[in-house]
Amino acid sequence: MHDRPDVQDCAEELRAVLAAHGITLPSLGIDLPTFAASYPTPPLIALGNCNLPTARALVAALRKGVA
């Protein structure tokens, strides 16, 4: 089993940082199949689908962060 609080904390931190840039990914969360799997790999955080304006806002925020 994986460390549930760590995965949840990371997903929530990502949600908060995106929100600080005005970006909302409604489907952002823990990928349950990988979280519940008995494989030794860590679970995935699902970012979900987004529309074009949200994708462009995400690109702009990431570009600004590396500038």
C-alpha positions as CSV (number, residue, x, y, z in Angstrom):
1,M,0.0,0.0,0.0
2,H,1.2,3.5,-0.7
3,D,1.4,6.5,1.6
4,R,-2.1,8.0,1.2
5,P,-1.5,11.3,3.0
6,D,1.6,12.0,0.9
7,V,-0.2,11.5,-2.4
8,Q,-3.3,13.4,-1.3
9,D,-1.1,16.3,0.1
10,C,0.7,16.5,-3.2
11,A,-2.5,16.6,-5.2
12,E,-3.9,19.3,-3.0
13,E,-0.7,21.3,-3.1
14,L,-0.8,21.1,-6.9
15,R,-4.4,22.2,-6.9
16,A,-3.6,25.2,-4.7
17,V,-0.6,26.3,-6.8
18,L,-2.7,26.1,-10.0
19,A,-5.5,28.0,-8.3
20,A,-3.0,30.8,-7.4
21,H,-2.5,31.2,-11.2
22,G,-6.2,31.2,-11.8
23,I,-6.1,27.6,-13.2
24,T,-8.7,25.0,-12.2
25,L,-8.4,21.4,-13.3
26,P,-11.7,19.8,-12.0
27,S,-10.5,16.3,-12.6
28,L,-7.2,16.7,-10.7
29,G,-6.9,13.9,-8.2
30,I,-5.4,10.6,-7.3
31,D,-5.5,8.0,-10.0
32,L,-7.3,5.3,-8.0
33,P,-6.2,2.2,-10.1
34,T,-2.5,3.0,-9.5
35,F,-3.2,4.0,-5.9
36,A,-4.9,0.7,-5.1
37,A,-2.5,-1.4,-7.1
38,S,-0.2,-3.8,-5.4
39,Y,2.7,-2.9,-7.7
40,P,5.8,-1.3,-6.1
41,T,5.5,1.9,-8.3
42,P,4.1,5.0,-6.8
43,P,0.5,6.0,-7.6
44,L,-0.1,8.6,-10.3
45,I,-1.8,12.0,-9.8
46,A,-4.3,12.4,-12.6
47,L,-4.5,15.9,-14.1
48,G,-7.6,15.2,-16.1
49,N,-8.9,16.9,-19.2
50,C,-9.1,20.6,-19.7
51,N,-10.3,23.0,-22.3
52,L,-8.1,25.1,-24.6
53,P,-8.2,28.3,-22.5
54,T,-7.1,26.3,-19.4
55,A,-4.3,24.6,-21.3
56,R,-3.1,27.9,-22.6
57,A,-3.2,29.4,-19.0
58,L,-1.2,26.4,-17.8
59,V,1.4,26.9,-20.5
60,A,1.7,30.6,-19.7
61,A,2.1,29.9,-16.0
62,L,4.8,27.3,-16.6
63,R,6.7,29.5,-19.0
64,K,6.5,32.4,-16.5
65,G,7.9,30.1,-13.8
66,V,11.1,29.2,-15.9
67,A,11.8,32.7,-17.1
